[in-house]
Structures are given as structure tokens and as C-alpha cells.
Amino acid sequence: MTAVARFFETIGRRTVQSLDEVGYGASLLGESLFWLAMGRRYRQPVRVEATMLAMLSFGVSALPIATLLSGTIGLMLAIQSLYSLGLFGAESFAYIGIAFGVVREFSPIIMGILIAGRSGSAIAARLATMTINQEIDALQVIGINPVRFLVSPVLIALVITVPCLAMWANLVSITCAGLYVSAALDISFMAYIRDTMSVLTTHDIWHGIGKSALFGVLIALVGVINGAGVTGGAEGVGQVTTRAVVQSITLIVLADMIFAYISTH
């Protein structure tokens, strides 16, 4: 086989594998929603305790680092906005770019990337370890559906916690940016907040929340798909964990680009 043939064969195999993973992810999402809606009818409801514990792990435990990143992003936007607008003598309009940039773009994507690295890797590692130890097979043997037991709580937790973290990031980023801008331009902090609220609408808020919820779905599904597809031993766990983080961040950036294009056309 020539080098060219091997090249195209590799592309074909990876394309088929990617399509297979997309289909598997769609089936996981559908089955998770099914158990969420119909679990009680079959006397197998989604575990509330597991969902709350996942929310605590993914959301509450991430608040310190989320606050630090959000404050840093707010200050960075304020510094760059004042510098760039200062070239045209329009520093007083910096609040417009900061408000839209934080609420519509930076808060959702930064929180999505944070959770992908912090929690997406943990999801993949946990599922990979359970798969290697045949714990998934054991659940099926005793009559417990693995998707209802393992996937649904994680999916629900991420769909709730990522938007909540994005809203918290909005508050922290705008506050830090406002403190810097008000000090740099010698204006009242409350005047800055009032101007910011005057340009933001509920559509802008929901735009960020919708993206954050989608990012939560992507992180959960990518982590589960990679964890369930592990091969080998400890080395395989490390590989799928790294792959889950890289794929999650890539999909988050791509989804954010698509959202930005659709919302502006």
C-alpha cells in the first residue's frame, strides 16, 4: 500500500470513528432525556442525590477559580477597552464593549473551558476506570441501566451549573471592570453600572445562558463517550482523559463561533 493510500485510509477510518461517536453521543442524550422523563414510570428515577453531589462537585467547588478567572477577564477587558477607545477619544463608551463582551462571549466560553478541564476530565477518568474494572457490566447484570445511573445525573448537573457559573462570572467580571473604569475615568461606580444595565437586554443574558447550557451538554457527552471507549489499562485512562478535554474545548470554541455567527445574521 502506498503512502497516499495509507493517508486516505487513515482519514476514512477517523471520519467513520467520528461519525460513530456523534451517533453514540446522540443516543446517550436521547436515553438520558428518556430516563429523566420516564424513569419514575419504570421505577428507576434519576438519582436526585447523585445529581446534587455532581452539582456540588462541578459548580460550588469551582467557585474560587471561577471567581479569579472572571475578575481577571473583567480587568483585562477594561484595560484593553480603555486603551483601544482612547486612541479615538471614546473612553466613556468602554462600558458598551465590556458589557456585551462579558455577557455574550467571555463568561460562557471561559466557564465552559474551565469546567471542561476541571470536570470533563474527571468524568472521562471515572467512566474509563469503571469500564476497565468491568463495573459497567456489573451494573447491567444486576438490572441497573448505566445511562440512568451514571450519565443522566452528570448531564443534568452540568446543564444547570455551567449557566449558573456563567451568571456568576457576569457579575464578577462587570464589577471588576467597573471598579477599574470608574477609577481610571474618575466617574461614579454606580453610574458605570447604570450605563451597563441600560445597554444590556434580557436577550443578551439568555444568549449567554443558552450557550452555557449547550457547553454543559457537550462536556458531559464528550467525557462519557471517551470514558466508555477506553482501551488498555492505566495508560488508556490517561489517553481518553486528555482526549476528552481537548475535544470538549474544541467543540466549545466551534459552538461559540456558530452561536456568534447566527446571532449576528
C-alpha positions in Angstrom: 0.0 0.0 0.0 1.4 3.4 -1.0 1.8 6.3 1.4 -1.0 8.2 -0.3 -3.4 5.2 0.1 -2.5 4.9 3.7 -3.1 8.6 4.2 -6.6 8.4 2.8 -7.3 5.2 4.7 -6.4 6.9 7.9 -8.7 9.9 7.1 -11.5 7.5 6.3 -11.1 5.5 9.5 -11.0 8.6 11.6 -14.1 10.0 9.8 -16.1 6.9 10.4 -14.9 6.8 14.1 -16.0 10.5 14.5 -19.4 9.8 13.0 -19.8 6.8 15.2 -19.0 8.9 18.3 -21.5 11.5 17.1 -24.2 8.9 16.8 -23.3 7.4 20.2 -23.5 10.8 21.8 -26.9 11.5 20.3 -28.2 8.1 21.6 -26.8 8.9 25.1 -28.5 12.3 25.1 -31.8 10.7 24.0 -31.6 7.9 26.5 -30.7 10.4 29.3 -33.7 12.5 28.5 -35.9 9.4 28.3 -34.9 8.3 31.8 -35.3 11.8 33.1 -38.9 12.0 31.8 -40.0 8.3 32.2 -37.8 7.0 35.0 -40.4 7.1 37.7 -42.9 5.1 35.5 -40.3 2.3 35.2 -39.4 2.7 38.9 -35.9 3.7 38.0 -35.9 7.5 38.5 -32.8 9.6 38.0 -31.0 9.8 41.4 -31.5 13.2 42.9 -28.7 12.7 45.5 -26.2 11.9 42.7 -27.3 14.9 40.7 -26.9 17.2 43.7 -23.5 15.8 44.5 -22.4 16.3 40.9 -23.6 19.9 41.1 -21.7 20.4 44.3 -18.5 19.0 42.7 -18.8 20.7 39.3 -20.3 24.1 40.4 -19.8 25.0 44.0 -16.3 23.6 44.3 -15.3 25.5 41.2 -16.4 28.9 42.5 -12.9 30.1 43.8 -11.1 29.5 40.5 -14.2 30.7 38.5 -14.2 34.0 40.6 -10.5 34.5 40.0 -10.8 33.9 36.2 -13.9 36.1 35.9 -12.3 39.0 37.8 -9.1 38.7 35.6 -11.2 38.7 32.4 -13.1 41.8 33.5 -10.0 43.7 34.3 -8.4 42.6 31.0 -11.4 43.8 29.0 -11.5 47.1 30.9 -7.7 47.7 30.3 -7.9 46.9 26.6 -11.2 48.7 26.0 -9.8 51.9 27.5 -6.6 51.7 25.6 -8.2 51.0 22.2 -11.1 53.5 22.6 -8.6 56.0 24.0 -7.0 56.2 20.5 -10.2 57.8 19.3 -11.1 59.7 22.5 -14.1 57.5 23.2 -13.1 56.1 26.6 -16.5 57.0 28.0 -18.1 54.3 25.8 -15.9 51.5 27.1 -18.8 50.1 29.1 -20.7 49.0 25.9 -18.0 46.7 24.7 -17.3 45.3 28.1 -20.9 44.6 28.8 -21.5 42.8 25.5 -18.2 41.0 25.6 -18.6 39.7 29.1 -22.3 38.6 28.9 -22.4 37.2 25.4 -19.0 35.8 24.9 -16.3 35.7 27.6 -18.3 34.4 30.6 -19.9 31.4 28.8 -16.8 30.3 27.0 -14.4 30.8 29.9 -16.6 28.9 32.3 -17.1 26.2 29.6 -13.4 25.8 29.2 -12.8 25.8 32.9 -15.4 23.1 33.5 -14.1 21.1 30.5 -10.7 21.0 32.0 -11.7 20.6 35.6 -14.8 18.3 35.4 -14.8 16.9 31.9 -11.5 15.1 32.6 -12.9 13.8 35.9 -16.0 12.4 34.1 -13.9 10.6 31.5 -11.4 9.2 34.0 -14.2 7.9 36.2 -16.1 6.2 33.4 -12.8 4.8 31.9 -11.8 3.3 35.3 -15.3 1.8 35.7 -15.2 0.4 32.2 -11.8 -1.2 32.7 -12.8 -2.7 36.1 -16.0 -4.1 34.4 -18.2 -2.1 36.8 -20.4 -1.0 33.9 -21.0 -4.7 33.1 -21.8 -5.4 36.7 -24.5 -2.6 36.8 -26.1 -4.2 33.7 -26.0 -7.7 35.3 -27.9 -6.5 38.4 -30.5 -4.7 36.3 -29.3 -1.1 36.7 -29.3 0.9 33.5 -25.8 2.6 33.3 -27.1 5.7 31.4 -29.7 6.4 34.0 -27.4 5.6 36.9 -24.2 7.4 35.7 -24.9 9.7 32.7 -28.2 11.4 33.5 -27.1 12.9 36.8 -23.9 14.3 35.3 -25.7 15.7 32.3 -28.4 17.4 34.4 -25.8 18.8 36.8 -23.7 20.3 34.0 -26.7 21.8 32.2 -27.6 23.6 35.5 -24.2 24.5 36.9 -22.4 25.9 33.8 -25.1 28.6 33.2 -25.0 29.4 36.9 -21.3 29.8 36.8 -21.6 32.0 33.7 -24.1 34.2 35.5 -21.7 34.5 38.5 -18.9 35.3 36.1 -21.0 38.1 34.6 -21.4 39.7 38.0 -17.7 39.4 38.9 -16.4 40.5 35.6 -18.6 43.5 35.2 -17.9 44.5 38.8 -14.1 44.3 38.5 -14.3 46.1 35.1 -16.5 48.8 36.6 -14.1 49.4 39.5 -11.2 49.8 37.1 -13.0 52.0 34.6 -14.6 54.2 37.3 -11.2 54.8 38.9 -9.4 55.4 35.5 -12.1 57.8 34.2 -12.9 59.3 37.6 -16.6 58.5 37.4 -19.0 57.0 39.8 -19.1 53.2 40.0 -22.9 53.3 40.2 -23.0 55.5 37.1 -21.0 52.8 35.3 -23.4 50.1 36.5 -26.4 52.2 35.4 -24.9 52.7 31.9 -24.1 49.0 31.6 -27.6 48.0 32.6 -29.0 50.4 30.0 -27.3 48.7 27.1 -27.9 45.1 28.2 -31.2 43.3 27.4 -32.7 40.0 28.5 -31.9 38.7 25.1 -28.2 39.2 25.8 -28.5 37.4 29.1 -30.3 34.4 27.6 -27.9 34.3 24.7 -25.1 33.6 27.2 -27.2 31.2 29.3 -28.2 29.2 26.2 -24.6 28.8 25.1 -23.6 27.8 28.6 -26.2 25.1 28.7 -25.1 23.7 25.4 -21.5 23.7 26.6 -22.6 21.7 29.6 -24.2 19.1 27.3 -21.1 18.9 25.2 -18.8 18.4 28.2 -20.9 15.7 29.6 -21.3 13.7 26.4 -17.7 14.0 25.4 -16.5 12.9 28.8 -18.8 9.9 28.8 -18.1 8.9 25.2 -14.3 8.9 25.8 -14.6 7.2 29.1 -16.8 4.4 27.7 -14.5 3.9 24.8 -11.3 3.3 26.8 -8.9 0.5 25.8 -5.9 -0.8 27.7 -5.1 -0.1 31.3 -3.9 3.0 33.2 -2.3 4.4 30.0 -5.7 4.2 28.3 -7.3 6.1 31.1 -4.8 8.9 30.7 -5.2 9.0 26.9 -9.0 9.2 27.0 -8.9 11.9 29.8 -6.6 14.1 27.7 -8.7 13.4 24.6 -11.9 14.4 26.4 -10.5 17.7 27.5 -9.1 18.6 24.0 -12.3 17.6 22.3 -14.5 19.4 24.8 -12.6 22.7 24.4 -12.5 22.4 20.6 -16.3 21.8 20.4 -17.0 24.7 22.8 -15.0 27.1 20.7 -16.7 25.8 17.5 -20.1 26.0 19.0 -19.4 29.6 20.3 -18.4 30.6 16.8 -21.6 29.2 15.3 -23.7 30.9 18.0 -21.9 34.3 17.3 -22.5 33.9 13.6 -26.2 33.0 13.9 -26.9 35.7 16.5 -25.4 38.5 14.2 -27.1 37.4 11.0 
